[in-house]
């Protein structure tokens, strides 16, 4: 994996490099120009398994799920319940999924307004493919 510890002095410059590449990739996904990240570099990094959307590793005991794990969890919820609407008073089991949906809704709203956002056209496509609709 390429999850660089987010609070380590040892990997500080590597973390900066990873975040910089991720930032420029997001710009490209939004249709903006990036002189630092070329299509050749994207291909090279993708070929070795670099995830442009992966967050730094957490040193806490809290489990951090990847984008694809959350997407699958959302799809599983829809399959089980027939919808994506997780009630506010739902069990603790779905609390973090509800938060993830809310964060993606916020990111989508920023994306639509042309503001800096962590959501990409690829992630929007994935959500649309499973039937998710933004409000």
N, C-alpha and C positions, 0 to 999 in steps of 0.2 A: 504494500500500500504506500501511498504518498502522504499520509497524514502526519504532518510535522507538528511536534508538540508546540502548543501555542504560548507556553509560558517558560520556555527554556532559553537561557542565554547562549547555550552551546549552538542552538539551531536558529538563532535570531536572523542571520542573513539569509539562510535558506528559506525560512518562513516568509521573509520580505519578498524574495524572488517568486515563491509560489503565489503569494497574494497578488503581486504585481501582474503575473501572467493571467491569473483568474480575472483581475480587474479589466485587463485589456481584452480578454476573451468575451466578457459580458458586453463591453462596448461594441465589439464586432457583431455580437448577436442582436444588438439593438440597431444595427445598421450604421453605427458611427465608425469613423476611421481610427486605425491604430497603427502607428509607425513602428511600434516595438514588437508587435506580435504578428508575424507574417503567416500566411497560409502554410508555408513549408514548416515553420516551427510548430504550428498547431498539429500538422500531420505527424511530425516526429514525436511530439509529446503524446499524442493519442495512440500512436503505435506502441509505446511502452506502457500504456495503461494510465497515463496521467488523467485525473479527473478535474476538469476545470471548475467544477462547482463544489468540490469537497471542502469542508471546513477544517480548520486546524484540529488536531487531536486534543481532546479534553483530558485533563489529569484528575478530574473529579470522578466519583464513583457512579455518577449519573450516566446511563446508557444513552449514547447519541446514535440515532438511527439515520441511515443514509436516505437520500432522496428516493431511491428505488424501493427501499423498505417501506417508507411512508406511503408512497404511491400504491404499493401492493396492499398495505393496511387499509387505505382508503377504498380501494377496489373491493377488498374482502368485506368491508363494512357495507358497501352498496349491495353486494351479492346477498348478504345476510338480511339486510333491512329494506332493500329496494329503493333506497334514496341516500343522499349524502348529508342530510340534516341531522347532526348530532345534537340532541337536546342539551341545554345548559345544565340541567340537573341529572344528566346521564352518569352512569357509574364511572368511577375513577379510571377504569380501563381505557376509556375513550377520551379522557381529558387532554392528553398530549396530542392526539390526532385532531381534536377540535382546535387546539392552539395552532397546529401546523396549517390547517385550512385557513384560519384567520390570518396568519402571517403571509400565506400565499395570496390571499385576497388583497391584502395591503400592498404586496409587491406588484401584483397585477395592476392595481390602481395607479401606482407610481409609474409603471411601465407604459400604461396608456397615456399618462400625462407627459411622457418623455423625460421623466426624472430617473435618476440612478436607481436601479432595482436589481435584486439578485435573481429575478425570474428571467428565463430565456425563452425564445421562441420554441425551442425543443421541449422545454418543460410544459409550456402552454399546449403544445401538440399532444404530449403524453396525457395531460389532464383531459383534454378534449376527447381523445380516443376512448377513454373509459366513461365518457358521458358527463363529466363534471362541467358545470356552467358557473362562470363568475357572475356576481351580482353587480 
